[in-house]
Amino acid sequence: MQNSHDTQVLIVGAGPTGLTLGIELARRSVPFRLVDGADGPFQGSRGKGTQPRSLEIFHDLGIVNEVLANGRYNMPMRLYDEAGNHRDQTVHAEAEPSPGVPYPVTLLIPQWRVEGALRHKLEELGGRVEYGVRLEALTQDEAGVTATLAGKDGQESCHAAWLVGCDGGKSATRHLIDVPFLGETMEQFRMMVGDVKASGLNRDFWHVWRKEHSFLALAPLPNTDQFQFQASIDQHTTTEPSLELFRQLLQERTGRSDIALSDPSWMSFWRANVRMVEHYRAGRVLLAGDAAHVHTPAGGQGMNTGIQDAFNLGWKLAAVVAGAQEGLIDSYEQERLPVAAGILGLSTRLFNSMVAQGGNMAARRDGSTLQLGIGYRDSAWVEELRAEPGLVRAGDRAPDAPGLVGADGTTRLFDLMRGTHFTVLAFGRKWTDVVFRAKERFGAMLRVVQIDGEQWRDSGGHAAQGYGVTRDTLFVIRPDWHVGFAADETDAQAVLDYLARFAAP
């Protein structure tokens, strides 16, 4: 063994989940290491749909504009029949931005673009990915985890208070802690998938050719010169992917000779796996993203669910490292495992429907795939104290609200929520003493937004309408942009006691 490195959190895996977790720790000044066994960043588009809830997270992280600039909304599908005729169809129900939901539909963007934006943000915060470093073994006790890492300079021992496995469906972390990965491999449906250049196609459409038992699709990847190639194959096929095979499948499925494929940057043989763990935690080791759950590609849920795992976990880890009660870590599994199970069921139902329709990728999607309705109302870490809760309850996603006018001008609630703090959103003047006491006790942990016509004025009524407020009400919005606490009676002690659950004694 060579040098020993001590850190608070060791993150294994630098995909979207691990990068998001690294950013969450970096902006809270928590020491961490982020390692990945690959030689460098992955350049393929395993995922290409970023959901509105993930875009809201990117708003908080300060990268949403970069992501939006490299993606596209509302790309229609061009569906071809066996005679070569086509019709165009939109996939997502049409939706316009609203005061509470600024990002209403899925953004088409290759995964490597998302990872690039996250990686740039991590570097801006002083973090970095250690590529070419693999997790080979680990032991743990009540004080932490000792991991054996292998890199180009040999083995090393790294001791961390916590280890988080974000290392994908084949997770070494999950294997080392012997957590079963329950589910199935759906052998009846396999695909060849890859990123290629394709001439002879309009880049304003996602092109799909369907026959009775097969399909082929070419989806333009926005702001690149590539298309993502997808083609179903027979379940007994074991041929390795190649450009020649892609060209053969294209000719067979389309009957066209005017489309030329070239320059693949990534190709893969894919089988549908539907699996998840029963527990996200084993002692001081936690699992997140594909290491904890893998989905079918239908509905674009996998990458987004992992990003949101990290967004839920990061602030909690930071709080515990700073001295908050360790039970807060258990809320990660309590809140996220039911979400993953629900999304796994949703993506599987969409996938089975697609297969039953001969690979119909153009089935219209409703709001269930956008992940805006995900919440934690049943969590032990949220408190709803109103006798008659309004439109937004404790545990729900916190809506945006533009048109808030203060001494320094006009802003929106999402911009006031941005950062590492809890947000105390108080409607009415009766909360002045309560919020003063909360701010006095918890300081920088809080940002107070009091909508009372003096500190902030709700000029368009969007905040009151979005939160369903009809009387003076106080909400505490957690750092993961979910409402943690709601009350309409001025019980200062209840507010202070709730916030104390997340602070060091």
C-alpha positions as CSV (number, residue, x, y, z in Angstrom):
1,M,0.0,0.0,0.0
2,Q,1.1,3.6,-0.7
3,N,-0.2,6.9,0.7
4,S,-3.3,7.0,2.9
5,H,-5.8,9.7,2.1
6,D,-8.4,10.8,4.6
7,T,-11.6,12.5,3.5
8,Q,-15.2,12.9,4.7
9,V,-16.9,11.4,1.6
10,L,-15.6,9.0,-1.0
11,I,-17.8,9.1,-4.2
12,V,-17.3,6.2,-6.6
13,G,-18.5,6.9,-10.1
14,A,-18.4,10.2,-12.0
15,G,-21.6,10.0,-14.1
16,P,-24.4,12.5,-13.6
17,T,-25.2,11.1,-10.1
18,G,-21.7,11.3,-8.8
19,L,-21.0,14.7,-10.3
20,T,-24.2,16.1,-8.8
21,L,-23.3,14.7,-5.4
22,G,-19.8,16.2,-5.7
23,I,-21.2,19.6,-6.5
24,E,-23.5,19.5,-3.5
25,L,-20.6,18.6,-1.2
26,A,-18.2,21.1,-2.8
27,R,-20.5,24.1,-2.4
28,R,-20.9,23.2,1.2
29,S,-17.1,22.9,1.7
30,V,-17.3,19.2,2.6
31,P,-14.0,17.4,1.9
32,F,-14.5,14.6,-0.7
33,R,-12.9,12.5,-3.3
34,L,-14.6,11.6,-6.6
35,V,-13.1,8.6,-8.4
36,D,-14.0,6.8,-11.6
37,G,-12.5,3.7,-13.1
38,A,-12.7,4.9,-16.7
39,D,-9.8,6.7,-18.3
40,G,-11.8,9.8,-19.0
41,P,-15.3,11.2,-19.4
42,F,-17.8,9.0,-21.3
43,Q,-18.6,10.5,-24.7
44,G,-21.8,8.6,-25.5
45,S,-25.5,9.5,-25.1
46,R,-26.7,6.6,-22.9
47,G,-29.5,9.0,-21.9
48,K,-30.8,11.9,-24.0
49,G,-33.9,13.3,-22.1
50,T,-33.5,15.7,-19.2
51,Q,-36.8,16.1,-17.2
52,P,-38.2,19.4,-15.9
53,R,-37.4,18.4,-12.3
54,S,-33.8,17.9,-13.2
55,L,-33.7,21.3,-15.0
56,E,-34.9,22.8,-11.7
57,I,-32.0,21.2,-9.9
58,F,-29.7,22.7,-12.6
59,H,-31.3,26.1,-11.9
60,D,-30.2,25.7,-8.3
61,L,-26.7,24.6,-9.3
62,G,-26.3,27.5,-11.7
63,I,-25.9,25.5,-14.9
64,V,-29.4,25.5,-16.4
65,N,-28.6,28.1,-19.1
66,E,-25.7,26.0,-20.3
67,V,-27.8,22.9,-20.5
68,L,-30.7,24.6,-22.2
69,A,-28.4,26.1,-24.8
70,N,-27.2,22.7,-25.8
71,G,-30.6,21.0,-25.9
72,R,-33.9,21.3,-27.7
73,Y,-37.6,21.1,-26.6
74,N,-40.4,19.4,-28.5
75,M,-38.7,17.5,-31.3
76,P,-41.4,15.8,-33.3
77,M,-41.1,12.2,-34.4
78,R,-41.3,11.4,-38.1
79,L,-42.9,7.9,-38.4
80,Y,-42.4,5.9,-41.6
81,D,-44.6,3.0,-42.7
82,E,-43.4,0.1,-44.8
83,A,-44.3,1.9,-48.0
84,G,-42.0,4.8,-47.1
85,N,-44.8,7.2,-46.3
86,H,-44.5,9.2,-43.1
87,R,-46.5,11.2,-40.6
88,D,-45.2,13.6,-37.9
89,Q,-46.3,13.3,-34.3
90,T,-45.3,15.1,-31.1
91,V,-44.5,12.9,-28.1
92,H,-45.0,15.1,-25.1
93,A,-48.3,16.9,-24.4
94,E,-47.9,20.5,-25.3
95,A,-47.0,22.8,-22.4
96,E,-45.9,26.3,-21.9
97,P,-43.9,27.7,-19.0
98,S,-46.1,28.9,-16.1
99,P,-45.3,31.0,-13.1
100,G,-44.9,27.9,-10.9
101,V,-43.3,25.6,-13.6
102,P,-40.7,27.4,-15.7
103,Y,-39.4,24.2,-17.3
104,P,-42.6,22.3,-18.4
105,V,-41.4,19.6,-20.8
106,T,-38.5,17.2,-21.4
107,L,-35.3,18.7,-22.9
108,L,-33.6,16.5,-25.6
109,I,-29.9,16.7,-24.9
110,P,-27.1,14.0,-25.0
111,Q,-26.0,12.8,-21.6
112,W,-22.4,13.7,-22.3
113,R,-23.5,17.4,-22.6
114,V,-25.2,17.2,-19.2
115,E,-22.1,15.5,-17.7
116,G,-19.9,18.2,-19.2
117,A,-22.0,21.0,-17.6
118,L,-21.9,19.3,-14.2
119,R,-18.2,18.6,-14.5
120,H,-17.4,22.3,-15.4
121,K,-19.4,23.4,-12.3
122,L,-17.6,21.0,-10.1
123,E,-14.3,22.3,-11.3
124,E,-15.4,25.9,-10.8
125,L,-16.1,24.9,-7.2
126,G,-12.6,23.5,-6.8
127,G,-13.5,19.8,-7.2
128,R,-12.2,17.3,-9.7
129,V,-12.7,13.8,-11.0
130,E,-9.9,11.3,-10.4
131,Y,-10.1,9.1,-13.6
132,G,-8.5,5.7,-13.9
133,V,-9.1,5.0,-10.2
134,R,-11.1,1.8,-9.4
135,L,-12.6,0.6,-6.1
136,E,-11.3,-2.9,-5.4
137,A,-12.2,-3.6,-1.8
138,L,-13.7,-2.0,1.3
139,T,-14.1,-2.6,5.0
140,Q,-16.1,-0.5,7.4
141,D,-16.7,0.1,11.1
142,E,-18.7,2.6,13.1
143,A,-16.3,5.3,12.3
144,G,-16.1,5.0,8.6
145,V,-15.0,3.1,5.5
146,T,-11.5,2.1,4.4
147,A,-11.4,1.6,0.7
148,T,-8.7,0.0,-1.4
149,L,-8.3,2.0,-4.6
150,A,-6.3,1.0,-7.7
151,G,-4.9,3.4,-10.2
152,K,-2.0,3.9,-12.6
153,D,0.4,4.3,-9.6
154,G,-0.8,1.1,-7.9
155,Q,-2.9,0.6,-4.8
156,E,-3.8,3.0,-2.1
157,S,-5.9,3.0,1.0
158,C,-8.5,5.8,1.5
159,H,-10.3,6.2,4.8
160,A,-13.6,8.2,4.6
161,A,-16.4,8.8,7.0
162,W,-18.9,7.8,4.2
163,L,-18.7,6.1,0.9
164,V,-21.3,6.6,-1.8
165,G,-21.5,4.2,-4.8
166,C,-22.6,6.0,-7.9
167,D,-20.9,3.5,-10.1
168,G,-23.8,2.3,-12.3
169,G,-25.7,-0.9,-12.9
170,K,-22.7,-3.1,-12.6
171,S,-21.7,-1.3,-9.3
172,A,-18.5,-2.6,-7.7
173,T,-19.7,-0.9,-4.5
174,R,-23.0,-2.8,-4.4
175,H,-21.1,-6.1,-5.0
176,L,-18.6,-5.4,-2.2
177,I,-21.3,-4.7,0.3
178,D,-23.3,-7.8,-1.0
179,V,-26.6,-6.0,-1.5
180,P,-28.9,-8.0,-3.8
181,F,-30.0,-6.3,-7.1
182,L,-33.5,-7.7,-7.4
183,G,-35.4,-7.7,-10.7
184,E,-35.1,-9.2,-14.2
185,T,-33.3,-8.9,-17.5
186,M,-35.9,-8.6,-20.2
187,E,-34.3,-10.9,-22.8
188,Q,-37.1,-10.6,-25.3
189,F,-36.1,-7.1,-26.2
190,R,-32.6,-6.2,-27.2
191,M,-31.2,-3.2,-29.2
192,M,-28.1,-2.0,-30.9
193,V,-27.5,1.6,-29.9
194,G,-24.8,4.1,-30.7
195,D,-24.0,7.7,-31.7
196,V,-23.1,8.1,-35.4
197,K,-23.1,10.8,-38.1
198,A,-25.9,10.4,-40.6
199,S,-26.3,12.3,-43.9
200,G,-29.6,12.5,-45.9
201,L,-31.9,13.1,-42.9
202,N,-33.7,16.3,-41.7
203,R,-32.3,17.1,-38.2
204,D,-35.6,18.7,-37.2
205,F,-37.2,15.3,-36.7
206,W,-36.6,12.1,-34.7
207,H,-36.9,9.5,-37.4
208,V,-38.6,6.1,-36.7
209,W,-39.2,3.1,-39.0
210,R,-41.5,0.4,-37.6
211,K,-42.4,-3.0,-38.9
212,E,-44.5,-5.7,-37.2
213,H,-41.7,-7.0,-35.0
214,S,-38.9,-4.5,-35.3
215,F,-38.0,-0.8,-35.3
216,L,-35.1,1.5,-36.1
217,A,-34.7,5.1,-35.0
218,L,-32.3,7.9,-35.7
219,A,-32.6,10.8,-33.2
220,P,-30.6,14.0,-33.9
221,L,-28.6,15.0,-30.9
222,P,-29.0,18.8,-30.6
223,N,-26.0,21.0,-31.1
224,T,-23.9,18.1,-32.4
225,D,-23.4,16.6,-35.9
226,Q,-24.5,13.2,-34.5
227,F,-27.7,11.0,-34.4
228,Q,-28.4,8.4,-31.8
229,F,-29.0,5.1,-33.6
230,Q,-31.4,2.5,-32.0
231,A,-32.5,-0.7,-33.6
232,S,-34.3,-3.7,-32.1
233,I,-32.7,-7.1,-32.7
234,D,-33.7,-10.7,-32.3
235,Q,-33.3,-12.0,-28.7
236,H,-30.9,-14.7,-29.9
237,T,-28.6,-12.2,-31.6
238,T,-25.2,-12.0,-30.0
239,T,-23.3,-10.1,-32.7
240,E,-21.1,-7.3,-31.5
241,P,-22.1,-3.8,-32.6
242,S,-20.3,-2.4,-35.6
243,L,-20.8,0.3,-38.2
244,E,-21.3,-2.4,-40.8
245,L,-24.1,-4.0,-38.8
246,F,-25.7,-0.6,-38.2
247,R,-25.6,0.0,-42.0
248,Q,-27.1,-3.4,-42.7
249,L,-30.0,-2.9,-40.2
250,L,-30.6,0.6,-41.7
251,Q,-30.9,-0.8,-45.2
252,E,-33.2,-3.7,-44.1
253,R,-35.5,-1.6,-42.0
254,T,-35.8,1.5,-44.2
255,G,-35.2,0.3,-47.7
256,R,-33.3,3.5,-48.4
257,S,-29.9,4.0,-49.9
258,D,-29.7,7.8,-49.5
259,I,-28.9,7.7,-45.7
260,A,-25.2,7.3,-45.0
261,L,-23.9,6.4,-41.5
262,S,-20.3,7.2,-40.5
263,D,-17.9,8.1,-37.7
264,P,-19.4,6.2,-34.7
265,S,-18.3,7.6,-31.4
266,W,-19.9,5.0,-29.3
267,M,-21.7,1.7,-30.0
268,S,-23.3,-0.8,-27.6
269,F,-25.3,-4.0,-27.4
270,W,-28.2,-3.3,-25.0
271,R,-30.6,-5.5,-23.0
272,A,-33.4,-4.2,-20.9
273,N,-32.7,-4.6,-17.1
274,V,-35.3,-3.7,-14.5
275,R,-33.7,-4.0,-11.1
276,M,-33.4,-2.2,-7.7
277,V,-32.0,-2.8,-4.3
278,E,-34.0,-3.3,-1.1
279,H,-31.8,-0.9,0.9
280,Y,-29.8,2.2,-0.1
281,R,-27.6,2.0,3.0
282,A,-25.3,-0.6,4.5
283,G,-23.6,0.9,7.5
284,R,-21.4,3.8,6.2
285,V,-21.9,2.9,2.6
286,L,-24.7,4.4,0.5
287,L,-25.9,3.7,-3.1
288,A,-27.3,6.2,-5.6
289,G,-28.4,6.3,-9.2
290,D,-28.0,3.2,-11.4
291,A,-26.1,1.4,-8.6
292,A,-29.4,1.3,-6.7
293,H,-31.9,1.1,-9.6
294,V,-31.8,0.5,-13.3
295,H,-34.7,1.3,-15.6
296,T,-35.8,0.7,-19.2
297,P,-35.1,3.7,-21.4
298,A,-38.8,4.4,-21.9
299,G,-39.8,7.8,-20.6
300,G,-36.3,9.0,-19.9
301,Q,-36.3,8.3,-16.2
302,G,-33.0,6.6,-15.3
303,M,-30.4,9.5,-15.4
304,N,-32.9,11.9,-13.9
305,T,-33.7,9.7,-11.0
306,G,-30.0,9.4,-10.2
307,I,-29.5,13.1,-10.3
308,Q,-32.4,13.6,-7.9
309,D,-31.0,10.9,-5.6
310,A,-27.8,12.9,-5.3
311,F,-29.8,16.2,-4.8
312,N,-31.6,14.5,-1.9
313,L,-28.6,13.0,-0.3
314,G,-25.9,15.7,-0.7
315,W,-27.3,18.3,1.7
316,K,-28.1,15.6,4.3
317,L,-24.5,14.2,4.2
318,A,-23.2,17.7,4.6
319,A,-25.4,18.3,7.6
320,V,-24.4,15.1,9.3
321,V,-20.7,15.8,8.6
322,A,-21.3,19.2,10.3
323,G,-22.8,17.6,13.4
324,A,-26.5,17.0,12.7
325,Q,-28.0,13.7,13.9
326,E,-27.0,10.7,11.9
327,G,-30.6,9.6,11.6
328,L,-31.0,12.2,8.8
329,I,-29.0,9.9,6.6
330,D,-31.7,7.2,7.0
331,S,-34.2,9.7,5.5
332,Y,-32.4,9.3,2.2
333,E,-33.6,5.7,1.8
334,Q,-37.0,6.5,3.4
335,E,-37.7,9.2,0.8
336,R,-35.9,8.0,-2.3
337,L,-36.5,4.2,-2.3
338,P,-40.3,4.5,-2.8
339,V,-39.7,7.1,-5.5
340,A,-37.3,4.7,-7.4
341,A,-39.8,1.9,-7.0
342,G,-42.6,4.0,-8.5
343,I,-40.5,5.3,-11.4
344,L,-39.3,1.7,-12.1
345,G,-42.9,0.7,-12.4
346,L,-43.7,3.6,-14.6
347,S,-40.8,3.1,-17.0
348,T,-41.5,-0.6,-17.2
349,R,-45.2,0.0,-18.1
350,L,-44.2,2.4,-20.8
351,F,-41.6,0.0,-22.1
352,N,-44.0,-2.9,-22.2
353,S,-46.5,-0.7,-24.0
354,M,-43.9,0.2,-26.5
355,V,-42.9,-3.4,-27.1
356,A,-46.6,-4.5,-27.5
357,Q,-47.0,-1.8,-30.2
358,G,-44.0,-3.2,-32.2
359,G,-41.5,-0.7,-30.8
360,N,-43.8,2.4,-30.9
361,M,-41.5,5.0,-29.4
362,A,-44.0,7.7,-30.3
363,A,-46.7,6.9,-27.7
364,R,-47.6,10.3,-26.2
365,R,-46.4,11.0,-22.7
366,D,-48.3,12.7,-20.0
367,G,-47.0,14.6,-17.0
368,S,-46.1,11.4,-15.0
369,T,-42.8,11.2,-16.8
370,L,-41.8,14.8,-16.0
371,Q,-41.0,14.0,-12.3
372,L,-42.6,17.3,-11.1
373,G,-45.1,15.4,-8.9
374,I,-42.5,13.5,-6.9
375,G,-42.8,14.3,-3.2
376,Y,-42.2,13.0,0.3
377,R,-45.5,13.7,2.2
378,D,-45.1,10.4,4.1
379,S,-41.5,11.2,5.3
380,A,-40.8,11.5,9.0
381,W,-38.7,14.5,8.1
382,V,-41.5,16.8,7.0
383,E,-44.2,18.3,9.2
384,E,-47.6,19.5,8.0
385,L,-49.3,21.4,10.9
386,R,-52.3,23.0,9.2
387,A,-55.7,21.6,9.9
388,E,-56.7,22.2,6.3
389,P,-53.6,22.0,4.1
390,G,-53.6,24.0,0.9
391,L,-52.6,23.2,-2.6
392,V,-49.0,22.7,-1.6
393,R,-48.3,20.5,1.4
394,A,-45.3,19.5,3.4
395,G,-43.3,17.1,1.3
396,D,-44.3,18.5,-2.0
397,R,-42.1,20.1,-4.7
398,A,-41.8,23.9,-4.0
399,P,-43.2,25.9,-7.0
400,D,-41.5,28.9,-8.5
401,A,-43.1,32.3,-8.3
402,P,-41.9,35.3,-10.5
403,G,-42.7,38.9,-9.8
404,L,-41.4,39.2,-6.2
405,V,-40.6,42.9,-5.7
406,G,-38.1,43.9,-3.0
407,A,-35.8,46.8,-2.2
408,D,-33.3,45.7,-4.8
409,G,-35.7,45.1,-7.6
410,T,-37.8,42.2,-9.0
411,T,-36.9,38.6,-8.8
412,R,-38.3,35.1,-8.7
413,L,-38.6,32.6,-5.9
414,F,-36.3,30.0,-7.5
415,D,-33.5,32.6,-7.5
416,L,-34.1,33.3,-3.8
417,M,-34.0,29.6,-3.1
418,R,-30.8,29.0,-5.0
419,G,-27.9,28.0,-2.7
420,T,-27.2,25.7,0.3
421,H,-29.7,27.2,2.7
422,F,-33.2,26.4,3.9
423,T,-35.8,29.0,2.7
424,V,-38.4,30.3,5.2
425,L,-41.3,31.5,3.0
426,A,-43.6,33.5,5.2
427,F,-46.9,35.0,3.9
428,G,-48.2,37.8,6.1
429,R,-46.9,40.2,8.8
430,K,-47.8,38.0,11.8
431,W,-44.6,36.0,11.2
432,T,-42.2,38.8,11.8
433,D,-41.2,37.7,15.3
434,V,-41.1,34.0,14.3
435,V,-38.7,34.6,11.4
436,F,-36.6,37.0,13.5
437,R,-36.1,34.3,16.1
438,A,-35.4,31.6,13.5
439,K,-32.8,33.8,11.7
440,E,-31.2,34.8,15.0
441,R,-30.7,31.1,16.0
442,F,-29.8,29.5,12.7
443,G,-28.1,32.4,10.9
444,A,-26.6,31.5,7.5
445,M,-28.5,28.2,7.5
446,L,-31.6,30.2,6.5
447,R,-32.8,32.7,4.0
448,V,-36.1,34.5,4.9
449,V,-38.5,35.5,2.2
450,Q,-41.4,37.3,4.0
451,I,-44.2,38.3,1.6
452,D,-45.8,41.1,3.6
453,G,-45.8,44.1,1.3
454,E,-42.6,45.4,3.0
455,Q,-39.8,43.0,2.6
456,W,-41.3,41.3,-0.5
457,R,-44.4,42.1,-2.5
458,D,-46.1,39.4,-4.5
459,S,-46.8,41.8,-7.5
460,G,-48.5,39.2,-9.7
461,G,-50.0,37.1,-7.0
462,H,-48.1,34.1,-8.3
463,A,-46.6,33.1,-5.0
464,A,-49.9,33.1,-3.1
465,Q,-51.7,31.3,-6.0
466,G,-48.9,28.8,-6.6
467,Y,-48.8,27.8,-2.9
468,G,-52.6,27.9,-2.5
469,V,-52.4,30.5,0.3
470,T,-55.6,32.0,1.6
471,R,-54.4,33.1,5.0
472,D,-51.1,33.9,6.7
473,T,-48.9,30.8,6.3
474,L,-45.3,29.8,6.8
475,F,-43.4,27.3,4.8
476,V,-39.9,26.0,5.3
477,I,-38.4,24.9,2.0
478,R,-35.6,22.4,2.3
479,P,-32.3,22.7,0.4
480,D,-33.6,20.1,-2.1
481,W,-36.5,22.4,-3.0
482,H,-39.2,20.4,-1.3
483,V,-41.4,21.9,1.4
484,G,-40.4,20.5,4.7
485,F,-42.7,22.3,7.1
486,A,-46.0,24.2,6.8
487,A,-48.0,26.0,9.5
488,D,-50.7,28.7,9.7
489,E,-50.5,29.2,13.5
490,T,-47.7,31.3,14.9
491,D,-46.0,28.8,17.0
492,A,-42.4,29.9,17.0
493,Q,-41.2,26.9,18.9
494,A,-42.6,24.5,16.3
495,V,-40.6,26.2,13.6
496,L,-37.4,26.3,15.7
497,D,-37.7,22.7,16.7
498,Y,-38.2,21.6,13.1
499,L,-35.1,23.5,11.9
500,A,-33.1,22.2,14.9
501,R,-33.5,18.6,13.5
502,F,-31.1,19.5,10.7
503,A,-28.5,21.5,12.7
504,A,-25.6,20.6,14.9
505,P,-26.5,20.7,18.7
